Amino acid sequence: MFFAHTKGDKVREWQSLKDHLLNTSIIAKSFYTKSVFSKFSELCALLHDVGKYSTAFQNRLKGCEKPVDHSTAGAQLINQLGSENDNKHFIAKLMAFCIAGHHSGLPNYGSPSDHCSASTLYARLKRPIEDYSAFKNDLSVSNLDIPESIPIKPTRKQGQFSVSFFVRMIYSSLVDADYLETERFLQGKMNRGMYPPICTLNDRMINYLTKFANPESAINIKRTEMLNEVLDQAESEQGLFSLTIPTGGGKTLTSLAFALTHAKKHNLKRIIYCIPFTSIIDQNAEVFRECLGVDVILEHHSNFDWQAFTKSQSVETFDDSTNALIEKLKLASENWDIPIIVTTNVQFFESLFSNRSSKCRKLHSLMNSVIIFDEAQMLPISYLEPCMLGIAELIENYNSSIIFSTATQPPLSKFLPEFLHQKELISSPDRVYNYFKRVRIENLSSQNDNQIIQLIKNNKQALCIVNTRKHARGLFDQIKTSKGSYHLSTLMCPAHRRAVIEEIRSRLDKDKHCHVISTQIMEAGIDVDFPIGFRALAGLDSIVQAAGRVNRENKQDIGILYVFKPDTEFIKRIPAYIKQTASIAEIIMDQFDDPISNEALSAYYNLLYDLQDPNNFDKKEIMSCFEKGILDEPAFDFKTASEKFKMIEADTVPVIIPWNEQAGKLINKLKFSDYPSTFLRSLQPYTVNIYSNEFNVLNNLSNIEILHDRFAVLKCLEEGYDQNTGLIIPEGATGEAIIY
């Protein structure tokens, strides 16, 4: 008998290879309700580990340390099975991608010149491998029928991108099924799945919304009217939707309520809520937990701290199975098999274009979903083309509905196929905007630092947002001696920022003096309410976000956001993108009395997109990895695309800050741990990301300690960290604008 896995020390347990292959194929097949999809997954799963039928691999299970390539065999076998038919041969190579990469990741296709030792699919299909012919005793080759066509509709002219996306989906189902089946053998039955269905969650939502059924204030009456209007359209056919509701209009609850009702109507499995900023994701997730319960919400992003989450939940929230619930949510983060996921754009799209099995596991869970992109205008221009085409695939071929939810709706439809029509869920966005208008924009033109500081001091409470850390620090130095003055930037660790924001909120609520100088970090959905604001000239999207921090609670008839052009020694060079968007904003402010109206914003985005070099919408040339013009061969470069698709550039170094006693304890545990990576999530609230050149300067000052050869820790808090402004970057170390 041949075996797939073994476990145990004193008493060894063995899993037969035949059982593993059959069980994996059953799981992979179950992910797809369409039989035409499931056939591909089933076939890949049946063949993915046939290389384990070699004597060399069986010896490895018994203790031999010699590495064995067991993934290439299945790829070669499926390629051979399809070689007699041109259509089948093309499709066989698609499945070969999945099988060859089920551990190492989807490879590049390569070329005939590749040496057999290379990692490309072409190389692996001609690589000499161990004899695995014993598989024929367990599997009948005659039953392994390769489909002759792919059950998808092309979303682009040639269709290569659609085919490559299909490969990703089949790959996802294979690797997730493999993980799950192996997990069951090695660890027994796991606490996975078994969540309430969408119809139950929709009932919970309807019950929660009853508290808003009889609104009394004018603004709550309007919010309820919009909610009901949107819910009336929830039974619309699946597709692409936009939800244009201004700040204060109840966009978060309205979008979730629509998604649940829409999902119930169309028998969809989950809601995925994508947010651009990690700084606000926890507050959205908390709203969802209040509506639907803590047991069905997965908060998945790089800054999420399971330990802090556990402590934040009251004892009354849980029964005796608290630990089991936390473990269940952790497992759900691997493959998103949970009804509600709250995540980031970065997590969503980098997974969508990754080639790694650990990230791709979740992709098949995007099928049969409602996916909401909150603040859709924040999707980065340099990735718009591949992102929008990925969205088109999910709508057209994978039975998902998409919602672009924002107060400032960009014309994203120009990046989508013409056959996809976007439906607005609010009948009159202009009328709604006028109703919720709380802020007037005033253009101050050029202002030097002294003038801006004086204007801030003339007001009891004022917020000033600028474009760079250096400018924020320079302005703050002029008011820092005044009580109630605060600074915010990403040089402050997240825990520090949260503490300062709570102090700011307290002073605002108590009508005390409060002057805040901040970088764009304050625009990331921070819930504060200033009577007046100042914004250094930037793109209109940034100006709208800044306006959202002014008169937020409608305590005044109208708040004012003053926009000014900085005349300052603290800005030596304006980054190209900020310079371009600011210049377009100036044009719009000259043309429109209300530069943040829907009409003005539409003009802004159209001008912004029209002025771009068309290549800027796919600056990393992601699409070229899938559209090489070869129609008879799947010449896809999955690995290259994965390496290129980084929405957050990696030229930064995280520095751990011993900001308080808790941080100090965690750093001490990190220092002496044999498994230091297990502490990284807990340390995220105490981490600051800086540019590599800034890090080099700090490191040369000998105030950085490197633990385990890779974790940078600030050694002396007093010398290297200001309790008002955060990590101290010495003069001469530059890296402005991208990290704010």
Secondary structure by P-SEA (a helix, b strand, c coil): ccccccccccbbbbbbaaaaaaaaaaaaaaccccaaaaaaaaaaaaccccccccaaaaaaaacccccccaaaaaaaaaaaaacccaaaaaaaaaaaaaaaccccccccccccccccccccaaaaaaccccccccccccccccccccccccccccccccaaaaaaaaaaaaaaaaaaaaaaaaaaaacccccccccccaaaaaaaaaaaaccccccccaaaaaaaaaaaaaaaaccccccbbbbbbccccaaaaaaaaaaaaaaaaacccbbbbbbcccccaaaaaaaaaacccccccccccccccaaaaaaaccccccccaaaaaaaaaaaaaacccccbbbbcaaaaaaaaacccccccccccccccbbbbbcccccccccaaaaaaaaaaaaacccbbbbbbcccccccccccccccbbbbbccccaaaaaaaaccbbbbbbccccaaaaaaaaaacccbbbbbccaaaaaaaaaacccccccccccccccaaaaaaaaaaaaaaaaaccbbbbbbcccccccccccccccccccccaaaaaaaaaaccccccccbbbbbbbbccccccccccaaaaaaaaaaaaaaacccccccaaaaaaaaaaaaaaccccccccccccccccccccccccccaaaaaaacccccccbbbbbbcccaaaaaaaaaaaaccccccccccccccbbbbcaaaaaaaaaacccccccccbbbbcccccccccccccccccccccccccc
